[in-house]
Amino acid sequence: MKKIVVLGAGLVGKAIAIDLSKSFDVTTADVNHTNLEKMGEHPEIKTILTDLSEKGEIQSIVKDYDLVIGCLPGYMGFDTVKQSILAGKDIIDISFFREDPFELDELAKQNNVTAIIDAGVAPGMGHIILGYHNEQMKVSSYKCYGGGLPFKREWPYEYKAVFSPMDVLEEYIRPARYVLNGELVVREALTEAEIDHFEPIGSLEGWNTDGLRTLIKTMKVPNMIEKTLRYPGTVNYIKVLRETGFFSRDPLLVNGEQVRPLDVTAKLLFPVWELKKEEEDFTVLRVIVKGKQNGADKKYTYDLFDKYDKQMKTTSMARTTGYTCTAIVNLFADGKINNKGICPPEFIGIDKNNFEFILNYLTERGVQYKVTEE
């Protein structure tokens, strides 16, 4: 039985560890004692209390395992992948890191390592869908809308962080890249907001975020864009915070101390954004692929609406992200993914059998994509 270590035991890491423990020998490592205590209902999962940000700690931990799953915040993601590669360990990572993963491609190949990155829902599942259709047709346009929200809209933010809160802030400040008529376009985050209807929720507001990531290099599609979804009105108040400087990384002198505004903002927002115990959330994802197939115009729309699992007490974001990741883990463990080096999810979707396996795996866990063909 393969030995797997899951780095990070937050909302998503926990769901990943539990799902994998059905088929693998699983250990999870985290700096947060409370996160590890929540694993108590699953004694088959071993736990390690450790600070993975300390130099050398990741390599020290992963050396005893066959496969590494990275579930750490985005600011730790790139180094987590790098350290796993240096340790000669294959890794499947879900973090939203800002660095270019292909900077590690040669290093991974030299170490005979497969590093699958962005193995979640968005980015992740959208890439898998595009990878599949790009093999089947001449794609002219790809759009992806995704978001995770609480059912209960509470003032003032009408939002709860259903994944790493620091990665949420990244969506508000990281410049958004998209492709228009074959040209790379860079815009501020929160730009080009639009309101669309998503069943059964109703109107949601989408804006540009940097979710295309590897697709910009790997897919020769002339029009590609990804937008994050929130309740309408979000863009305005987040822009006020951003333009006032609350998200700045540049230190300010306050009472003789150097303080980064972003750190203060995080300290204030994260407790307000924390999901209450058993608070219900939902995930919406819409992927639209257009192009020519067998000489005819084709449009495929994938719609996902998923909600909190009351029985398992698992957030929807943990389900939709985590089970996409664990589907990929199972494919990799069965030898169905053989790419050495950096392997983005679109490379996995190219194989029809892999694509269908992932959709079926998700369906078995109640994460169901409705596909419309026009």
N, C-alpha and C positions, 0 to 999 in steps of 0.2 A: 504494500500500500504506500502510495506517494506521501511523503511528509511535506506539509505546506505550512509556511509561516505567514500570517496576515499582520502586516505592520499598520497598526492603528485600529482601535476598537470603539470608534465612535458609532453614530447611527448606521452608517453604511457598512463600515468594517465589521460590525457585529453581525449584521444580516448575512454578509458574505461568509464569515466564519461558520455560522450556524448551518447555512445551506451546504457548504463544502464538507462539513463534518459527517454528512450522511455517507460520503464515499471516500473520504481521505482522512489521514491522521493530521489534525489541525492544531496549531498553536497560534495564539494571538499575543502581540506585544504592544504595550501602550505605556505612556508616562502617567496616565490618569487612573488612580486606584479605583475610583468609582466606576469607570467604564469596565474595568476588568471584573469588578464585583458583580456586575450585571450578567456576566457569563456564568454565574453560579448555577443557573437552571440547566446548564449544559456541561456537566462534569466531564464529558468526553473531550471537551476543548481545553487544552492546557493554556496557561497564561504566564506571561513574563512581564513584570513591572520594570520598566527601563526608560531612560531618556534617549530616544533615538536621534535627537539633535546633537548629542555629544560625539566628538570626533572618534571615528573607529567603531562606534557602537553597532551601526547597521551591519558592517562586514562581520563583526564578531557574532552577531545574532544569526545571520542568514547562513553561515557556513555549514550548519548541521541539517539543512533542509534541501529538498529537491526542487522546490518552487517557491518564489516570493510573490506575495500580493501586496502592492503598495496602496494604502488607504489613508495616507497622511495629507495634511493641508498642502495647497499648491506651492507655497513658498519653500516646502521641504521636498517637493516631488522630484525635481530634476536631479538633485543630489542623491536622493533615494535610489533612483534608477541607475545613476552612475556608480554608486557604491555596490549595488547588487551586481552590476556588470563586472566591476573590478574583483569581486569575490567569485566570479565565474558562475553566477546563479541566474537562471532564467527568471524574468519578472513580468508580471501583468499588473499594470498600474492604472489607477482611476483618477489621479490628482490633476488639478487644473493649473499646471505650471506654465509660466510665461515664456520660458526659454524654448529654443528650437530643439526638439528631440533628436533631429538628424545630426546634430553636433556630436552625438554619442554613437552614431551608426558604425563608424569604422572601429571604434573601441569595442563595441559589442561583437562585431564580426571577428576581430582579433582574439576575443575571449570565447568565441564559439557560443555566444549567448543570444537567445531570443528575448527581446524587450518589447512587449506589447503595451502600447500607451493609449490613454484616453478610452479605456475599456468600460465606459459607462453608458448613460442614456443620451446626454447631450452635453459635450461631445461624446460620441460613441455610436449609439444605435443609428443615428442619422447617417454617419459615415458608412456603416455596414450596408444600409439600404442603398446608398448611392454607389458604393463599390459593386454591389450586385447588379443594379440596373445599368451601370456603365459598361458592363460586359455584354448585356443583352440588347442594348440600343445605343443610338447616338444621342447622348444627353445634351440638351441645350440650356436647361435651367434646373437649378436645385435650390429649394427654399426649406429652411428648417425653423420651426417655432417651438420653443420649449420652456417650461417653467414648473416649479413646485410651490404650492401655496397652501395656507391653512384654510379649511372650510369657513371658520369663524373669522369675520373681518373686524378686527379690533383696532380702534383708534389708539395711537396716531399713525401706525405704519401699515396696518392691514397686511402684515407679513410676519413670517417666522422662518428662521434659518433651518432648512431641512438638509443642509450639508454644511461643510466647514464655513463658518461665518466670515472668515477672512477671504475665502474665495468668492463669497457673495459681494464683498466690497470690491474685489477685483473686477467684477462685471460692470461696476459703476464707474471705474476709473481707467481701465486698460483700453487703449485705442482699439477700435473695431476695424477689422480688415474684411473686405468682401471683394468679389470679382464681378465687374460689370463690363459687358461687351469685350471680354477677354483681357481687360486691364485691371490691375490691382488698385483698389480704392481704400484709403485709410480715413476713417472718420473718428471723431470723439465718440466714446460710449454714450448711450442715451439719446443718440441722434435718430432722425427719421422715424419718429414714433408713429404707430398706426394702431387702430382699434379693429379687432376682428372678433367674430363669434365662434365660440368653442362649446359644443355640447358636452355635458349638460349644464355647464357653468354659466354661459352667457358671454358677455363682452369682456375681453382681456386686452391689455395694452402691450404691444411688442416694440422693442427698439433694438438697434444694432449692438451686438456684442461680438467678442472675438472668438466665436465658436467654430469657425471653419478650420483653423489650425493647419494640420497637415494636408488637408484637401487642396490648399492653395498650391502646394508643390506636386502632389501626387495625381490630381485629376485635371485633365485638360477640358474643363467644362467652362463655357464662356460667361455664364451667369450663375453665381453662387452666393448665398447670403444666409446668415443665421441670426435669429432674434430671440431675446429673452422675453418671457411673458410675466406680467404682474397685473394686479387689479388696476383699473383705470385711475389715473391721477398720480401714480407713483413717480413718473418721470419728473414732474414739476418739483415735488418736494426733495427728491434726491439731487436734482440739479442745484437747488438752493443750497443744500449742504455742501455739495462739491465746489460750487463757485465761491462760497464763503471761505473755503479752505479747510473744511473739516476732514477731507480725505488726503491732505498733503503729507508727503513723507519728509518735507524739509523742516528741520527743527526750528522751533520758536523759543526765544528766551522768555520764560515766565517765572517771575520771582527768583531770578538768579539761576534757574534750572533750564537746561535744554530739553524741550519736550516736542515730540512729533505729534502733530494734530491727529494723524491717523490712529495712533495708539490710544489717545484719549477718546476718540470717537468709537473705536472698537470696544473699549471698556464700558462706555455708556450704552451702546446699542446691543451688544451681545446678550446681556441679561433680559432686555426687552424682547429680543428676537427668539429667545429660547422657547422651544415647544414645551408646553405643560405636559405632565404625565398623561399618556393616552389621548393627547389632543390629536384630532384627525386632520390629515393633510391629503392633498391630491396632486397628481402629476398630469400635465397635459403635454403631448408632443404631436406636432403635425409636420410631416415631411412631404413635400410636393416635388416630384420629378417629372420634367417634361422633355420631350425630344421626338426623334423619328425611330420607329421600329418597323422593320420590314417595309420601309417606304411610306408608312402612314404616320400621321401625328398621334402621339400617345401622351397620356398624362396619368401618372400613378399618385394617389394620395394615401398616405398612411396616417391614421388617426389613433392616438392612444389617450384614453382617460383611465387612470388608475387611482385607487384610493387606499387609505390606511387599512391595514389588515388587523381587525379587532381580535381575532383569535390568536394570532402570533404576536400581536402588539408591535407590529413592524410598520414604520412609516412608508408611505408610497414611494418617496424618493429613494429610500434604502432598497425597496423591492425592485424598482425599475432600473436603478443604477447597479445595484448589487447582483441581481440575477442575470443581467447582461454580462457582467464580469464573470460570474460563476459558469455561465454557459460557455464562455470562451475558455475558461480553465479546463472544463471537461473536454472540449475539442482538443486543446493543447495536450492534455494528459493522454488522450487516445491517439496522439501522433498525427492529427489532422491539420496541424499548423506547423510548417517546417521552415518558415522564413527565419534566417539568421540576421542579426542586426536589429534595427528599429523597425517594428511592425505596427503601423497604425491600423485602426479597425477596418478601414476601407479595403485593405489587402485581404482581410478575412472574408469580407462579404463577396469578393470576386468569385469564390467557390460556391456554386449553387447548393451543394450538399451542406456546407457549413452554414450558409444563410438560412436554409430551411430548418436545420437543427436548432439554431438560435431562436427562431420564431416559435418552433414547437416547444422548446425548453421553457420559454417565457410563458407560453399559453398554459402549459402544465402547472405553472405557479400563479395563474390568474392574471398575468400581465398580457393583455390581448390587444394586438394591433388590428384595426379594421382597415382593410385595403379596398380602395375604390379605383377602378380602371375606366378611363374614358378615351 
